Amino acid sequence: MAEPIVVKEYSKNIKIKDCDLGKLHHYLECQHLDSALKVTPSGIETTFWVGVIKYKNTHFQILPKLICNNGDKENILKNLIYMLSYTKKLDIKTSNESRLSTAKNPFIEILIREYAKSLFECLKRLTPKKYVREEDNINYLKGKIKFTENIRYNSSNQAKFYCEYDEFSENNILNQLFLFVSTCLYNISNDSYNKKTLKFIMNYYTDIKLVRFDRFKAEKIKLSRNQELFKKPFNLAKMFVEKTSVDLSKNKFENITLIWDMNKLFEEFIFEIMKKNETEFGWTFTAQKGKRLLAGDDNKKRNTYVDIYAENDKDKIILDTKYKIFTGTDDFSNADVFQVSTYCLLHNADKAVLIYPRWNKEVPNVPSFKLNTDEKDIKINFKTIDLCYTNLKQHLEEIRDDIKEILKVA
């Protein structure tokens, strides 16, 4: 696979060689990716989406710029992986990425590593078997006879029976999915450990039929109770199938799209920390609490949803995360204030906090404001949380303390 073009969010005028921009633009539109990567006359532009977009031989690795601003790509990638795992968007650990961070395609290799290692560990404990419906012309009676086929095949040979029966087999759709994904990943990985582990899995599945999958076929697979052990590799396998297109001639993932909205990721990361510390903070937190904007309007599409709603015996707070640079009062918009003010009115709250990632380690000196109305006394604060650590995982306590102080001030 080609070396990735490593860029950050909101980059502009990115020049690329040996790529038909017209075809790239068409691909992005067809895959609904034009909001993540834009083709303009002056070059490529990125937005608030991060992750990997690979189109043929052109490979973009888009990194966030507000979670470690020292420019170290290795630490930025490490922090991004940690946020994705902490918010449960990816069931991956963050202990294995350090060696892979210098690989040719570190983001993809980390995900391949997690898939291959987790499936390898599961297969050492159990091979998933399932009853599979079979039909065959056999020398003994098994299951039930299919009379139409039996007459067709055995009218001159009554020593055989055309039967339909259930076979408790390894050659089931789950193992076929694992074999297909392992084969595709083997053909794109450049990491020796990943290729070795994937090769073992492929050899283990020598009796499994290689069947090609698309996202529609993968979505239909449900784990049975005795297959719950395989939940992690199954979810990762589905992710690879659902977000890629396959080169059918080589059983290889040709175009790869693994991207996440940093606005949502920041919101969910903060919420997960709050939720895990509810007892210590003394608040109950609810994500995406909805309410109708207009009384009597039954159209749920017009409901409004608060990012994070905090409540205790004495108070209510509207918490709204904004993943953008904030250094002072010049950086907030009227639209953001209108939004949280509306939330306060709908939920009968008199306090709102807009939460931003901190920029350059400096804590903005922004006073508390009140909404300019005599009807209701609504207090609005603007606060920041420091995410610019070399290793977010090691500084989770400091982030928790930032959130605790925000709740006290509010």
C-alpha positions in Angstrom: 0.0 0.0 0.0 1.2 3.5 -0.8 2.7 5.8 1.8 -0.1 7.9 3.4 -0.4 11.6 3.0 -0.6 12.7 6.6 -2.6 15.9 7.2 -4.6 17.4 10.0 -8.2 18.7 10.2 -9.1 21.9 8.4 -6.0 21.7 6.1 -6.3 23.5 2.8 -4.5 23.5 -0.6 -3.1 19.9 -0.2 -1.3 19.0 -3.4 -1.3 15.4 -4.5 0.5 13.7 -7.4 -0.5 10.8 -9.6 -4.2 11.0 -8.8 -7.1 11.8 -11.1 -8.9 14.5 -9.0 -12.1 14.1 -11.1 -12.4 10.4 -10.3 -11.5 11.0 -6.7 -14.2 13.7 -6.4 -16.7 11.3 -8.0 -15.7 8.5 -5.6 -16.1 10.8 -2.6 -19.5 12.0 -3.7 -20.7 8.4 -4.4 -19.5 7.3 -0.9 -20.9 10.4 0.8 -17.4 11.3 1.9 -17.3 14.8 0.3 -18.0 16.4 3.7 -14.8 14.8 5.0 -12.5 15.3 2.1 -13.1 18.1 -0.5 -11.6 18.4 -3.9 -11.2 22.0 -4.9 -9.4 23.8 -7.9 -6.5 24.7 -5.5 -6.1 21.2 -4.0 -7.6 18.9 -1.3 -9.3 20.3 1.9 -10.0 18.4 5.1 -12.7 19.2 7.6 -13.6 17.9 11.1 -13.4 14.2 10.1 -10.3 12.2 11.2 -9.1 8.7 10.3 -8.1 7.0 7.0 -9.4 7.5 3.4 -7.7 5.3 0.8 -8.7 5.6 -2.9 -6.7 3.3 -5.1 -3.1 4.4 -4.7 -3.9 7.7 -2.9 -4.0 7.3 0.9 -4.9 10.1 3.3 -4.3 9.8 7.1 -6.2 12.7 8.7 -5.2 13.5 12.3 -6.9 15.8 14.8 -5.0 19.0 15.8 -6.5 19.7 19.2 -5.4 16.6 21.1 -1.6 17.1 21.3 -0.6 20.3 19.5 3.2 19.7 19.6 3.1 18.3 16.1 4.2 14.8 17.1 2.2 12.5 14.8 3.0 9.5 16.9 1.4 11.0 20.0 -1.5 12.4 18.1 -2.3 9.0 16.7 -1.9 7.4 20.2 -4.3 9.9 21.7 -6.9 9.5 18.9 -6.8 5.7 19.3 -7.3 6.1 23.1 -10.3 8.4 22.6 -11.8 5.9 20.2 -11.3 3.0 22.6 -12.5 5.0 25.6 -15.8 6.0 23.9 -16.2 2.4 22.8 -16.2 3.3 19.1 -13.5 0.8 18.7 -12.8 -2.1 21.1 -9.1 -1.8 21.1 -6.3 -1.4 23.6 -3.7 1.3 23.4 -0.7 -0.7 24.6 0.3 -2.1 21.2 0.4 1.0 19.0 3.8 2.3 20.0 5.9 0.0 17.7 3.3 0.3 14.9 3.3 4.1 15.0 6.4 4.2 12.8 4.9 1.7 10.3 4.1 2.6 6.8 0.4 2.9 7.5 0.1 3.0 11.3 -3.6 3.7 11.7 -4.6 0.7 9.5 -1.9 -1.5 10.9 -3.1 -0.9 14.5 -6.6 -1.9 13.6 -5.4 -4.9 11.7 -3.3 -5.9 14.7 -6.3 -5.7 17.1 -8.4 -7.8 14.7 -5.8 -10.5 14.1 -4.6 -10.8 17.7 -8.2 -10.9 19.1 -9.3 -13.5 16.6 -6.1 -15.6 17.1 -6.7 -15.6 20.9 -10.4 -16.6 20.5 -9.5 -19.5 18.1 -7.1 -20.9 20.7 -10.0 -21.3 23.0 -12.9 -22.3 20.6 -13.8 -22.7 17.0 -17.2 -21.3 16.3 -19.5 -24.0 15.0 -23.1 -23.7 14.0 -25.8 -25.8 12.4 -25.8 -25.3 8.7 -28.6 -26.5 6.4 -27.1 -29.0 3.9 -28.5 -30.9 0.9 -26.8 -34.0 -0.5 -27.4 -37.3 -2.3 -26.1 -39.9 0.2 -26.1 -43.6 0.9 -28.1 -43.4 4.1 -31.1 -41.6 5.4 -30.4 -38.4 7.2 -32.7 -35.6 8.2 -35.6 -35.7 5.7 -35.9 -36.8 2.1 -36.6 -34.2 -0.5 -38.9 -36.3 -2.7 -38.8 -34.2 -5.8 -35.0 -34.2 -6.0 -34.9 -37.8 -4.8 -37.1 -38.9 -7.8 -35.0 -36.8 -10.2 -31.6 -38.2 -9.0 -32.4 -41.7 -7.7 -35.2 -43.2 -9.9 -32.7 -45.7 -11.2 -30.7 -46.1 -8.1 -32.8 -46.7 -5.0 -29.7 -47.3 -2.8 -29.3 -43.5 -2.4 -31.4 -40.8 -0.7 -31.5 -37.1 -1.6 -31.7 -35.6 1.9 -31.9 -32.2 3.6 -30.3 -32.1 7.1 -28.6 -29.8 9.6 -24.9 -30.2 10.0 -23.0 -28.9 13.1 -20.2 -27.4 11.0 -17.2 -25.1 11.1 -18.0 -24.0 7.6 -20.6 -21.5 8.7 -21.1 -17.8 7.8 -19.2 -16.4 10.8 -16.0 -18.4 10.0 -16.5 -17.5 6.3 -16.5 -13.8 7.3 -13.4 -14.2 9.4 -11.6 -16.0 6.5 -12.6 -13.4 4.0 -11.5 -10.4 6.1 -8.3 -12.1 7.1 -7.4 -12.8 3.5 -8.1 -9.2 2.4 -6.2 -7.7 5.3 -3.2 -10.1 4.7 -3.0 -8.6 1.2 -2.8 -5.0 2.4 -0.7 -5.3 5.6 3.0 -4.5 5.5 3.6 -5.4 9.2 5.4 -8.8 9.7 3.6 -9.6 12.9 0.2 -8.9 11.4 0.9 -10.9 8.3 2.2 -13.8 10.3 -0.9 -13.9 12.5 -3.3 -13.5 9.6 -1.5 -16.3 7.8 -2.0 -18.6 10.8 -5.7 -17.8 10.8 -6.0 -18.4 7.0 -4.2 -21.8 7.5 -6.5 -22.6 10.4 -9.5 -22.1 8.2 -8.3 -24.3 5.3 -11.5 -26.3 5.4 -13.7 -23.2 5.3 -15.1 -22.0 2.0 -13.8 -18.6 0.9 -16.9 -16.5 0.3 -16.9 -12.8 -0.6 -18.8 -10.4 1.7 -20.4 -7.0 1.3 -21.8 -4.9 4.1 -25.4 -6.1 3.5 -24.3 -9.7 3.9 -22.2 -8.9 7.0 -25.1 -7.0 8.6 -27.3 -10.1 8.6 -24.9 -12.1 10.8 -25.9 -12.3 14.4 -23.7 -14.0 17.1 -25.4 -16.8 19.0 -25.0 -17.0 22.7 -22.1 -19.5 22.5 -20.3 -17.2 20.0 -20.1 -14.2 22.3 -16.4 -14.9 22.8 -15.9 -13.6 19.2 -17.7 -10.3 19.7 -14.5 -8.1 19.4 -13.1 -9.7 16.2 -16.6 -9.9 14.8 -17.2 -6.2 15.3 -13.9 -5.3 13.8 -14.5 -7.6 10.8 -17.8 -6.0 10.1 -16.2 -2.6 10.4 -13.7 -3.5 7.7 -16.4 -4.9 5.4 -18.8 -2.1 5.9 -16.3 0.7 5.3 -14.3 -0.7 2.4 -14.7 -1.8 -1.2 -13.1 -5.0 -2.4 -10.8 -5.7 -5.3 -12.5 -9.0 -6.3 -9.6 -10.2 -8.4 -7.2 -10.2 -5.5 -9.5 -10.5 -2.4 -8.0 -7.2 -1.3 -9.5 -4.1 0.3 -9.0 -1.6 -2.5 -10.7 1.5 -1.1 -10.7 2.0 2.6 -12.7 4.5 4.7 -12.3 4.5 8.5 -13.3 8.0 9.7 -14.8 9.6 12.7 -16.4 13.0 13.4 -14.2 14.8 15.9 -17.2 16.9 17.1 -19.0 13.7 18.2 -15.9 12.1 19.5 -15.0 15.0 21.7 -18.6 15.1 23.0 -18.7 11.4 23.7 -15.2 11.4 25.3 -16.2 14.1 27.8 -19.6 12.4 28.5 -17.9 9.0 29.2 -15.6 10.6 31.8 -18.6 12.3 33.4 -20.7 9.2 33.4 -17.9 7.1 35.0 -17.5 9.7 37.8 -21.2 10.5 38.5 -20.9 9.6 42.2 -17.7 11.7 42.8 -19.1 14.6 40.8 -22.5 14.5 42.5 -24.5 14.8 39.3 -26.5 12.6 37.0 -25.6 12.9 33.3 -27.7 12.2 30.3 -26.4 12.3 26.7 -28.5 13.6 23.9 -31.6 14.4 26.0 -34.3 15.3 23.6 -37.4 17.6 23.8 -39.8 19.0 21.3 -39.1 22.5 20.2 -42.7 23.3 19.5 -45.6 22.2 21.8 -48.0 20.0 20.0 -45.5 19.2 17.2 -45.3 15.4 16.8 -42.5 15.4 14.2 -39.5 13.9 16.0 -37.2 15.2 13.3 -37.7 18.6 14.8 -36.8 17.6 18.3 -33.8 19.3 19.9 -31.1 17.3 21.7 -28.8 18.6 24.4 -25.2 17.2 24.2 -25.0 16.6 27.9 -27.7 17.3 30.5 -26.6 17.4 34.2 -29.0 17.2 37.1 -28.9 16.8 40.9 -31.3 17.5 43.7 -30.7 21.2 43.6 -29.8 22.2 40.1 -29.8 21.5 36.3 -27.0 22.4 33.9 -26.9 22.4 30.1 -23.4 21.3 28.9 -22.7 21.8 25.2 -19.4 20.6 23.7 -17.8 22.6 20.8 -14.8 21.1 19.1 -13.2 24.3 17.9 -10.4 26.7 18.8 -11.4 28.9 21.7 -8.9 31.4 23.2 -11.3 34.2 24.4 -14.6 35.9 23.9 -13.9 36.7 20.3 -14.1 33.0 19.4 -17.6 32.1 20.5 -20.5 32.7 18.1 -24.0 34.0 18.6 -25.4 30.7 17.2 -23.8 28.8 20.0 -25.3 31.1 22.6 -28.7 30.9 20.9 -28.5 27.1 21.0 -27.7 26.7 24.7 -30.2 29.5 25.6 -33.0 27.6 23.9 -31.9 24.4 25.7 -32.2 26.2 29.0 -35.7 27.5 28.2 -36.9 24.1 27.1 -35.4 22.2 30.1 -36.1 24.9 32.7 -32.4 25.2 33.5 -30.8 28.5 34.5 -27.1 27.5 33.8 -25.3 26.5 30.6 -21.7 25.8 29.9 -20.0 25.7 26.5 -17.0 23.4 26.7 -14.1 23.7 24.2 -10.7 21.8 24.0 -8.0 24.1 25.4 -5.6 25.6 22.9 -1.9 26.2 23.6 -2.2 25.2 27.3 -3.5 28.7 28.2 -6.7 28.9 30.2 -8.8 31.6 28.6 -9.8 34.3 31.1 -13.5 34.6 30.2 -16.0 36.0 32.6 -19.4 34.5 33.3 -22.2 36.0 31.3 -26.0 36.3 31.8 -28.5 36.2 29.0 -29.7 39.8 28.2 -33.4 39.3 29.2 -35.6 40.2 32.1 -37.8 37.1 31.6 -35.4 34.5 32.9 -32.0 34.7 34.7 -29.8 32.4 32.6 -26.1 32.2 33.4 -23.7 31.2 30.5 -20.1 30.1 31.0 -17.3 29.3 28.5 -14.8 26.7 29.7 -12.0 24.7 28.2 -10.6 21.2 28.9 -7.0 20.4 28.3 -6.5 17.6 25.8 -3.0 18.6 24.7 -1.1 15.9 26.5 1.6 13.7 25.1 -0.4 10.8 26.4 -4.1 11.3 27.2 -4.4 8.0 29.0 -1.8 9.0 31.6 -3.5 12.3 32.2 -7.1 11.2 32.5 -7.2 12.3 36.1 -6.2 15.9 35.1 -9.0 15.9 32.5 -11.4 14.6 35.2 -10.3 17.4 37.5 -11.0 20.0 34.8 -14.5 18.7 34.4 -15.0 18.7 38.2 -14.0 22.4 38.4 -16.4 23.3 35.5 -19.3 21.7 37.4 -18.4 23.6 40.5 -18.3 27.0 38.8 -21.5 26.3 37.0 
